[in-house]
Amino acid sequence: MLAETINNILNNAIEAIIVPKGQILVQLFKIKNGISIEVSDNGIGIPKQEMKRIMEPFFSTKKNIKNHGLGLSFCYKAIRAHDGEILVHSKKGKGTSVIIQFPKSRINPTKLNA
């Protein structure tokens, strides 16, 4: 579910950018209470009046008939199932940042073999 969540967020960023100057930045941060993954783009952004609805099932800002408006709703439910939070910051014409945060309790530490 988490891989699909990241895939959905990246696909949204890809659809939002304008080639050839479009940029997508993926960052991973260790934060006080866990980890944070941030996906940012310099795309078209989300209009302020639509920001309140972006996590609603079947709501979409896209005009594509293939889009059913389930992507961010799925992401929200998947992140919450892992006790995480998802935050979206966007400015029309400037881009969007999606921040996913997971608490330490949901992180499975692994050892890397050298």
N, C-alpha and C positions, 0 to 999 in steps of 0.2 A: 504494500500500500504506500509506503514511503517513497519507493522508487517511482511509482506512478504519480505521486504528488509532485515530486521534483520535476518530472517530465511534463506535467500539465503546466507548471509555472514557467518552465523554460519555453514551452510552445507558445504560451501567451506572450512572452517577451519577444520571441522571434516574429510573431505576427504583428507586434506593435512597432518594431523598429523600421526605419526607412533606409534601405540600402542605397548608397555604399557607406554612409556615415553612421549607420546604426551600431550601437555597442551594447553588449550584455556583460555584466560583471557578476561573477559568483564568488562569494566570500564565506568563509567559515570562521567563526569566532568562538573562543572559549570565554564564557561570561561567568559572573559570580556564582550563579545557581545552575549552570549547565552549559549548553552550547547554543549558538545561533547561526543559522544559515541565511544569507541574504542574497537575493537575486535582484539585480537592478538593471534597468535599461534606460536608454535615452529616446524612447519611442514617443508615440503620440499622447500618452497619458490617458487618464480616465477622468471624464468630466465630474466636477464636484457633486453635482446632483445625482450622479449614478453610484457614487462611492458607497452609499448606505445600503445598496441592494446587491453588490457584487458577490456576496456569499449565498444569496438566495438560489435555491434550485430553479432551474429553467429561466433564470435571468441572464441575458447576454447583451453586451454592447456591440457585438459583431453582427454583420448583415449576412453572414454565410449560412446557407441552409443546412450545411453539415453540422453546424454548431448547435448544440441543444442546451447550452447554459448550465451544464452539470460539472464542469471542470473545477472551479473554485469552491463550489459546494462540497464536492468530493474531497478536495484538499482540506477544507475546514474540518470535516468529519474525521478524516484520517489523522490529522494532527491532534485533534482533541482526544481521539482514542488512545493516543500515546502521551496524554497529559500535557501536550504542548500548546503553544499559542501561535497564531498566525496574524500578522499585522500587515496592512497595506498602506503605503504612502504614495500618492500620485499627484502630479500637477500637469494639467492639460498643456500639451506642447513641450513638456520638459522630460517626462518619463515617469516610471513607476518603480518602486522598491517593494518587494515582498520579503518579509522577515519571518522566519520560522524559529521558534525557540523551544528547546526541550530541556526539562529539568534533569539534574544529575541522576535522579532516581531512575530515569528511563535510558540512561547511557550504559551500554555494555562494553566495559573496558576490555581491550585485547592487547596481547603482547606481540610485538613484532619480532620475528626472528632475524637476527643480523647475519 
